[in-house]
Amino acid sequence: MKILYDEISFLEEASVAALGMFDGVHIGHQELIRNAVTLAKSMNARSVVCTFDRHPLSVLRPERAPKPLLTLQQNLLKFERLGADYALVKAFTPEFAATEPEAYIRSLVEKMRVKAIVVGENYTFGAKGRGDADLIRRLAPELGYRALVVAPVMDGSVMASSTYVRALLAAGETAHAHRLLDIPANRG
């Protein structure tokens, strides 16, 4: 897997972009990335997992920023194990946070020749979190990409999420959290 730090470094003919924070790459994130990898292969494109160098809240609301579940390096290794061709690691800055959602998607499509965008149902992005899965769907016909919105992966009656994994860890349910993060129980 190749790591990129800006969109213009992507030199392939076409991409399928999986968008998200991907903190910890829990079972829900894994499902989303697998969908992107499979779709990219079917479209003769390269799969690109688009993430950030830090949690957005560490810039937007530092007092509310969660502790990372895994390091960026550990997350990148998981992307590679899931079959991603590329990881785009964007620097999350105040300037980037102010990007309008439509402008961000247009830029990705133009610079990375995006043929499909894969997101989770509850994905939000762009200035003030105004972008969402519905916007990804609405822009698809105009910008010429396929939108794939992946349904949440459930753990019983609870949606697998980074927030849920953090709650399990805080409650001392390490084995359960590790199962959602797909970390072997015998790991030290």
N, C-alpha and C positions, 0 to 999 in steps of 0.2 A: 504494500500500500504506500502510495506517495502522499506526502503532507504538503499542503499549500497554505500560504498565509494571505493571499489575495486572489481575487477571481481571475485577474488577467494572466496569472501563471498557468491557468488551465489551457492546455494546447490541443486537446483532443477535439474530434468533430462534434460530439454530442455527449450530454450528461443527463443523468437522472439524479436530482438533488433531494436528499433526505434532510429536512430542516428540524432543528431542535437544540436544546441545551445539552441533552444527553448526559446529565450528571449521574454517574454510576452505571449507566447503560443497563438498567433493570429489564425485566422480561418484556415490558411494554415497549421500551426503546428497541430491544432486540427484534421484536416482531416488525416494527416499523423499518428498521435497517434491512432485515431479510426481504421485506416487500420491495424496497428500493433496489436491492441487488438483483433480485429475480426480474423485476421490471426492466432494469438496465440491460440485462442479458437479452431479454426478448426484443428490445428496441435497438440492439446493436450499439449501445451507448455505454459510457463509464458511470459507475455509481460513485456519488460524492456525498459523504456525510458532512453537513455544514454545521459547525458548532462554534463555541466561543472559547477564548483563552481564560475566561473567568466567569463566574456567575453574574448575570446582569444586575442582580440586586447589590453586588459588591460596589457597583458604580452608582446605581440609581438610589438605593436606600441602604447604605453600608451597615447601619444598625440592625437591619433585618436580614442581612445576607446569611444564608445557611452555610454551615461547614460543608465543604465538598465531600461527597460520598467516596469518591476515588480521585486520584490525581489525573491530570490531563493525560499523562503518559499511559496510565492504566486504561483510561477510556479509549485512547487511540489503539492500544493493543486489542481491546475488545472489538473495535470497528474492523480491524484487520482480520480477526478470527471469524467475524461474521461475513467476510467476503468483500468488503468495500474496496474499491479500486483506489479511491482518494479520500482524504479528509481535508476539508477547508477549515482552518482554525482562524477565525476572525478575532481581531483585537476588539474587545467591547469597551468603547470609549463613550464619553458624553455626546460627542459629535455623531457617532454611529447610532446611539440611542435615539437621537432626534430625527433619524431618517424616516421619511414617510413610508408606510408599508408598501404602497404601490411602487414607489421609486426603488425600493429594495428588490422587489420581485422583478421589475423591468431590468434592473442592472444584472441580476443573476442570469436571467434568460438571455440577455444580450452578450454578456462577457463569457458565460460558460456554455452557451448554446444548449440551454436546458430544454429537454424534450418532455420531461415529466417532473412534477414536484410531489413528494410524499411527506405528509405531515400527520400528526395525531389529531383527533377530534378536538382536543382542548388546547391546541397550539395557539399562542398569541405572539405577536412580534411587531416591530416598528414603533414609531413615536407613540408614547402613552399606551402601548399595547393594543393599538387600534386594528392591527392586522390579525386575521384569524383564518380558520379553515374555510369559512364561507367566502372570504375574499380570494383565497387561493383558487377556489372553484370558479368564482365569477370572472377572474382575470384570464383563466385558461383559454377560452375561445378567442379572445382578443389577441393574446400574446402567443398563441399557437403551441401550448404545452398541454400535457395530460395531467389532471389533478387526481391524486389518489389520497383519500383521507382514511386513515387506518383507525378502526374502532379500538376502544380501550381494551387492554388485556386485564382480566379480572383475577383477583386472588380471593376466591370465595365470592362474597358480596361486595368486596372493596376493590376499587380500581388500583392497579399497580401504578405507583407514581413515586417520584423521589421523596415527596413529602411523607407518603405512607412508609417508605423504607426508613426515613429518619425517625418517625414515630415508633416504629418497631425497635430500632436501635436504642432509642431513649427509654423504652420500656424493658430493655434487657433481653429482647427476643432476637438475639444475634443470629441463631440458626435460621429462623424464619426470614430475617432480612437478607442473609447470605443466599438463601434459596432464591429469593426474588432478584438478587444481583447475579445469580448463577455463579456463586463462588463456592468451591468445594468445602465441605465441612471440616476436612482435615488440614486446611490451610492455616499456617501459623500466624 
